[in-house]
Amino acid sequence: MTSPSLSLGYVPGGTPAKWVRIWAERHPAIPLQLSAVAAADAADAVRDGTVDIALLRLPADTSGLAVIPLYEETTVAVVPTDHLLSAVDTITVADLDGEPMLLPLDDVLDWTDAPGSVVDHRPETTEDAIELVAAGLGALIVPQSLARLHHRKDLTYRPISDAPSCPVALAFPEGQQSSLVEEFIGIVRGRKPDSSRGRDEPTPKRTAREKTLAKQAARAAAGKVARKPGRTDRGRR
């Protein structure tokens, strides 16, 4: 019989560490397998069963999936540390007007009217775009977690106060979630151990000795109930 386990996919910049820790504390016998998935592939990974549940960014094609919004990520602009915009703590869309912008092919924001002027060359990945920002070819707009993931000493980032945020959500097969998926959802939602709904862990099989002891305890308990004062005690006089 296959041991139970749960697989969680997460996109670059996703931070499931807190939930993974809580899962390990509550279910040490059930492994939580982590899989890094590209943002564009996260929903498909759930649909085709590669992972049981995924931490992904919206918008995405979530057809056939149930989605639970979790939080909104701040959108930031990544620039060199000596860039003019690094002199302030927060910037606006207007501050980026006319700024050369790098738009990687794996862009996750889907911001159709983003500020700036997109450079002709589109790097393959966000990581490649970060290299080009460091080379002075333009700025890059990403969710804050991606800016942190690709941190470099020669780069910094600034929140864009009036930019749309980037939603992060959990996705799992619609109408097919297992008890383990339900348990993980409960952890993400902050449900306490004694109120978790998804706890359907398999009960360990008892050994022959444990079964014998259980029967003996049951018989002893039944005997105590039967021997009420005034009945068996009188019969022994």
C-alpha positions in Angstrom: 0.0 0.0 0.0 1.4 3.4 -1.0 2.1 5.7 1.9 0.1 9.0 1.8 1.8 12.2 0.8 0.9 15.6 -0.5 2.7 17.5 -3.3 2.7 21.3 -3.4 3.8 23.3 -6.4 5.0 26.9 -6.0 6.0 29.6 -8.5 9.2 31.6 -8.3 9.1 34.0 -5.4 6.4 31.9 -3.7 7.1 31.5 0.0 5.3 28.4 1.4 7.9 27.9 4.2 5.6 28.8 7.1 2.9 26.4 5.9 5.5 23.6 5.3 6.8 24.0 8.9 3.3 23.8 10.4 2.5 20.7 8.2 5.6 19.0 9.4 4.7 19.7 13.0 1.1 18.4 12.7 1.7 15.5 10.2 5.3 14.3 10.7 4.4 10.9 9.1 3.0 12.4 5.9 5.6 14.0 3.6 4.8 17.3 2.0 6.7 17.2 -1.3 7.6 20.6 -2.8 8.0 21.3 -6.5 9.2 24.5 -8.1 7.0 25.3 -11.2 7.2 28.0 -13.8 4.4 30.6 -13.4 3.1 29.7 -16.8 2.9 26.0 -16.0 1.5 26.1 -12.4 -2.1 25.7 -13.3 -1.4 22.9 -15.8 0.7 21.1 -13.1 -2.4 20.8 -11.0 -4.7 19.9 -13.8 -2.5 17.0 -15.0 -1.8 15.7 -11.5 1.9 16.6 -11.4 1.1 18.3 -8.0 -1.9 18.1 -5.8 -2.1 21.8 -5.0 -0.2 24.9 -6.2 0.7 28.4 -5.0 0.4 30.5 -8.1 -0.1 34.0 -9.4 -3.2 35.4 -11.0 -4.3 36.1 -13.7 -3.9 32.5 -15.0 -6.0 30.0 -16.8 -7.7 28.3 -13.9 -10.4 26.4 -15.8 -11.2 23.1 -14.0 -9.6 24.4 -10.8 -10.9 25.8 -7.5 -9.0 28.9 -6.5 -8.6 30.5 -3.1 -7.1 34.0 -3.1 -4.5 34.5 -0.5 -2.9 37.9 -0.7 -2.0 40.8 -3.0 1.7 41.3 -3.8 3.2 44.8 -4.1 4.4 45.7 -7.6 7.9 47.2 -7.7 10.4 48.6 -10.2 13.9 47.2 -10.2 16.6 49.7 -11.0 20.4 50.1 -10.5 21.4 51.4 -7.1 22.7 54.6 -8.7 19.5 55.3 -10.6 17.7 58.6 -10.0 14.6 56.7 -8.7 16.6 55.1 -5.9 16.7 58.4 -4.1 13.1 58.0 -3.0 11.3 55.3 -1.0 8.2 55.0 -3.2 7.5 55.9 -6.8 4.4 56.4 -9.0 3.5 55.4 -12.5 4.3 58.9 -13.7 7.9 58.6 -12.4 8.4 55.8 -15.0 7.1 57.7 -18.0 9.7 57.4 -20.8 11.9 55.0 -18.9 13.3 52.1 -20.9 11.5 48.9 -19.7 12.5 45.3 -20.0 9.6 42.9 -20.5 10.7 39.2 -20.1 8.8 36.5 -21.9 7.8 35.0 -18.5 6.3 38.2 -17.3 3.6 37.5 -14.7 2.0 40.9 -14.2 0.0 41.1 -17.4 -0.1 44.9 -17.1 -1.2 46.0 -20.6 -0.8 49.8 -20.0 2.4 49.6 -17.9 4.5 52.8 -17.9 7.8 53.3 -19.8 8.9 52.3 -23.2 9.5 48.6 -23.7 12.9 47.9 -25.3 12.9 45.8 -28.5 14.8 42.8 -27.0 12.6 40.6 -24.8 14.7 38.4 -22.5 13.6 34.8 -22.0 13.2 35.0 -18.2 13.0 37.4 -15.3 16.4 36.3 -14.2 17.8 37.3 -17.6 16.0 40.6 -17.4 17.6 41.3 -14.0 21.0 40.9 -15.7 20.1 43.5 -18.3 18.9 45.9 -15.6 22.3 45.6 -14.0 23.9 46.3 -17.4 21.9 49.6 -17.6 19.6 48.6 -20.4 16.3 49.5 -18.6 14.1 49.0 -15.5 12.0 46.0 -14.7 8.5 45.8 -13.2 7.9 42.7 -11.1 6.1 41.5 -8.0 8.1 42.3 -4.9 8.9 38.7 -4.1 10.7 38.3 -7.5 12.7 41.4 -6.8 13.8 39.8 -3.5 14.4 36.4 -5.1 16.8 37.9 -7.7 18.5 40.4 -5.3 21.9 41.8 -6.3 24.1 44.3 -4.5 24.1 46.6 -7.6 20.3 46.7 -7.9 17.5 47.9 -5.7 13.7 48.2 -6.1 11.0 50.7 -5.3 7.3 50.1 -4.7 5.0 51.7 -7.3 2.2 53.2 -5.2 -0.4 53.4 -7.9 0.4 50.2 -9.8 -2.0 47.2 -9.8 -1.0 44.5 -7.3 -0.3 40.9 -8.2 -2.7 38.4 -6.6 -1.4 35.1 -5.2 -3.7 32.1 -4.8 -4.0 28.4 -4.0 -5.3 26.2 -6.8 -6.5 22.6 -6.7 -8.8 20.4 -8.8 -12.3 21.6 -8.5 -14.6 19.2 -6.6 -11.8 16.6 -6.2 -9.8 17.8 -3.3 -8.6 15.1 -1.0 -8.6 15.2 2.8 -4.9 16.1 2.7 -5.6 19.0 0.4 -8.4 20.1 2.8 -6.0 19.9 5.7 -3.4 22.0 3.9 -6.0 24.6 3.1 -6.9 24.7 6.7 -3.3 25.4 7.7 -3.0 28.2 5.1 -6.2 29.7 6.5 -4.9 29.6 10.0 -7.2 26.9 11.3 -6.1 25.5 14.7 -5.2 21.8 14.9 -8.3 20.9 17.0 -10.6 22.5 14.4 -9.0 21.2 11.2 -11.6 19.6 8.9 -9.3 17.7 6.6 -7.7 15.4 9.1 -8.3 12.1 7.6 -4.9 10.5 8.3 -4.9 6.7 8.1 -5.2 5.1 11.5 -2.2 2.9 12.3 -2.9 -0.8 12.4 -2.8 -2.2 16.0 -0.6 -5.1 16.8 -2.0 -8.4 18.1 -0.9 -7.5 21.6 -2.5 -4.1 21.4 -5.8 -5.7 20.3 -5.6 -8.3 23.2 -5.0 -5.5 25.8 -7.9 -3.5 24.3 -10.2 -6.5 24.7 -9.1 -7.1 28.3 -9.6 -3.4 29.1 -13.1 -3.6 27.6 -14.0 -6.7 29.6 -12.7 -5.1 32.8 -14.8 -2.0 32.2 -17.9 -4.1 31.5 -17.3 -6.0 34.8 -17.1 -2.8 36.8 -20.5 -1.7 35.4 -22.1 -5.1 36.2 -20.9 -5.2 39.8 -23.0 -2.6 41.4 -23.3 -2.4 45.2 -26.1 -4.4 46.7 -26.1 -7.1 44.0 -23.0 -9.2 43.6 -21.7 -8.1 47.1 -24.8 -9.6 48.7 -24.4 -12.8 46.8 -21.0 -13.3 48.3 -22.0 -13.0 52.0 
